[in-house]
Amino acid sequence: MKAIDGLLLKMELRRGVRGVLVWTLAISVAIVLVIALYPMVIDMYAAIPPEFADLMRAFGGIPDTIVDYYASEGGMMLQLFGAIFAALQGFGAINRDERERTAESLYVLPRTRGTFFRTKLLRVTIEVLAFAVVCALASVLGFAIVGEPVDYGPFFTFSGLNAVVLLMFTWLSFAMACLMKTNAKPMSAIAVPFTLYVISIIALATDDAILDTLKYLTPYTFADPIEILKSDYAFEWISFTVYLGLTTAGTVLAWRAFAKREFLG
């Protein structure tokens, strides 16, 4: 039996295509609209009172260029909603079969548990990577509509690292679904990326040295659009290494749990 079953993969991709298209289209359109509003929004920034300008310094300050604006608005929006999408996809790859009561009929097919596990993991990886690529292209389209010069080096660095963050959330949520009880609520998958996002915002907005160390608890740190697009970026190896380790360990534990899991129709 092949490690990845082509027919099973096609079936899995077809099952999730509608949801992926809806999420991808909605967020891509939102990104284009946010960027396209830059000529109007930049005038609003110029009229911001000094006290609000001081508050915005924690998030990179008042934008001077379209890339600065994208970092504060489009990039941060993409990270949060992209992470929620990724978490739901990863969690749903396992949870959906149990929720729709199709697990019993699906897992009697002549395939090994390992084939199901790898195929489902590959499916959500493909979906989230496609989402990340389309959203990056939507950002480029937004830049083209506005027509201002863009340094695409930092932008593509952010886009690549953001895709890595989304994949980490995908795999971690996939592991959660394997480790949790059957029929767990899919919305529980959102708690992890949302909570970590709040932590990253707290770390970003504070001048306190202790609170600043909270950034190492989140994967958003090594793909922070503010740092990558608006400053001399230095790759955050600690955050990346921690979450690479967690993702790897979670996947191993997920396979062990999946191999022993009892599925109910």
N, C-alpha and C positions, 0 to 999 in steps of 0.2 A: 504494500500500500504506500502511495506517495505521501511525502510529508505534508504537502498541501494538495487537497483535492480540488481540481478545477471546477467541476460541476457544483460542488458544495459551495465554493467561493462565489460563483455566479449567483447561486440561489440566495446566499447571504447578502450580497451587494444589491440584488433586486429588492429584497425585503426592506432595506433601509434607504433606498434612493430618494423617496419622496421627502422624508424628513431632512436628509442631507441637503437636497436642493432648496427646500424652504429656508433653512438656517443660512445656507451660503448666500442665497439671493438677498435675503433680508439684511444681513450684515454687510454684504458688499455694496448694496445700494445706500445704506446708511453711511458707509465710509466715503463713498463718492460725494454724497450730499454734504457731509461735514467739510470735506476739503473744498468743494465748490463754493461754500459760503465764506471762504477765507477773505476775499476782497471786502465783504461787508463787515465781517467780524473784526478785522484788524482796525477799523475805525472805532469800533466799540471799545476795543482794548485801550486805545489812545485816550479815551475819556474816563478810564477807571480811576476812582479816588485813590490817593496815596496809601491809605490803610489797607485797601484790598490788593494793591500792588505789592505791598510787603508780604501779605499772605501768599500771593502767587509765587514768590521767590522760592518757596519750598518745592514748587513743582516746575522749576526751571525759569520762572520769571515771565514777564510779558513777551510774547513771541515777536521776534524781529523778522523772521522769514517764514515761508510756508512750511518748511521742514520743522522748525520750532513749534509752529502751530499744530502740525500733524502729531508731533510727539506728545503734546499736552492733551489733545482732543481725540484724534483718530486712533493713535497708537494705544493709548490707555483703554479706550473703549473696546478696541479689537482684542486686547489681552483678556479683559474680564469676560466679555460675551463669548469669545473664542474658547476660553477655558471652561465655561459652563457647557457649551456645545460638546467639547471634547469629553468632559466628564460624563455627560448623559449618554454619549455614544459608547464609551467604554463600559459603563455600567449596564446599559441596555443590551449589549451583545450577549450577556448571560441572562439577565433579569427578564428580558422580553419573552423568551421561550417559556419561562415559568408563569409570567403574568398572563400570557395569552393561552396557557395550557396546551402548548404544542410540544413541550419538551419530551414527553413520553413517546410520541410518534416520531419525533426527529431523531432521538438517540437510539432508536432500534434499527436505524439504517446500518448497512454493513460497513461501518467506518469505526476506527479505533477512537478512544477518548482523546488521544494525542492529536489525531487529525482534526477533530472538532475544535480542540483548544487552539491549535496553531492557525487554523483557517479563520476562526472568529477573530483572533488577535490581528491577523493580517488584514482582514476586512476593515476593522475600525482604524487601523493604521493608514490604509489607503484612503478612507473617507476623510480623515482629519488632515492628512497631507494635501488632498485635493482642495479641501476647504481653505487651508493656509495659502496655497498657491493662488487660488481665485481671489482671495481677499487682498493679497499683495498686488495682483494685477489690477484690481479695482482701485487700489491706492494710486498706482501709476496712472490710471485713467483719470483720476481726480486731479493729479498734478498736471496732466496734459490739458485738462479743461481750463484750469486757472492760467496756465501758460507762463509760470515763473520758473527761473532756473532752480534745479534741484541737484544736490550732491547725492548720487544714488549709491555710493559706497556704503556710508553708514545706514542708509535705508535698507539695503539688501542684507547687511549684517543683522539689523533688527529683525527683519522678516525671517531670516534663517533661524536665529535663536528663538524667536517667538514660536516657530513651528516645533522646535525641540521642546519648549515648555508645554505646548498643547499635546504633544505625544506623551510626555511624562504624565500629564493629567489623564490622558486616555488609558494608558497602561495601569496606572494606579487605581483608577475607577474600575477597570476590568478586574483587577485583583480584589478590590472591595466586594464586587458582586460575587466572586467565587468564594470569598471567605465569610460573607454574611449569610444569614438564614435565607432559605428560599422565600420568594414572594416579598422580598424587602422593597420598600417604596423607592422608586427611581429618583424621586426628588432628593433623597438623602445624598445622592452623588454630588449635588450642587454645593453642599455644605463645605467640602474641602477647598475647592478653588475660591469660593466666595470669602471664607474665613481667612485664607492665606492672602487674598488680595487686600482685605482690610488691614491685616498686619503689615503688609508692604507699604500701604498708604501712611500708616502711623509712623513707621520707620523713616519714610521719606519726608514727612512733615515736621519731624521733631529735631531739635538741636541737642537733645539729651543723649549722652554717649551710650548709656545703658539701653535706652529704647532703640537707638540706632542699630544695635546688634541684632534686633529682631529681624532685620532684612535677611540674615543668613538662614532664617527658618522658612523662607519661601523661595520657590523657583523663579518667581517674577524678577528677582534681584539680578540674575545674570542676563536677563533680556529686557531690562528696564528701558523703555523708549526715551525717557528723559535723559538718562545717562548716555545712551548710545548716540542719540541724535542731537543732543544739545551741549555736550561736554567732551573733554578728552577721555574717551572711554577706556577703562581697564577691565578686562574680563574678570568676573567674580568667580574664581575657581572653587571657593568654599561652598557656595550655594549650589553650583553645578555638580560638584562631587557628591555632596550630601544627597541630592535628589536622584542622581544617577544610581547611587547605591541603594536608595529606597526603592526606586523603580525596579532594579534588578532583583532585589530580595523579594519584593512584592510579587513579581512575576513567578519566581520559583515557588513561593508559598501558594500562589493562586493555582499553579499546576497541580500541586499535591492535593489541594482541597478539591479541585475539579475532578481529579481522577477518582476520588472517593465519594463524590457528591451523589445523592439520591434525588433523581428528578421525578417530579410528580406531574401527571398530565392534567 
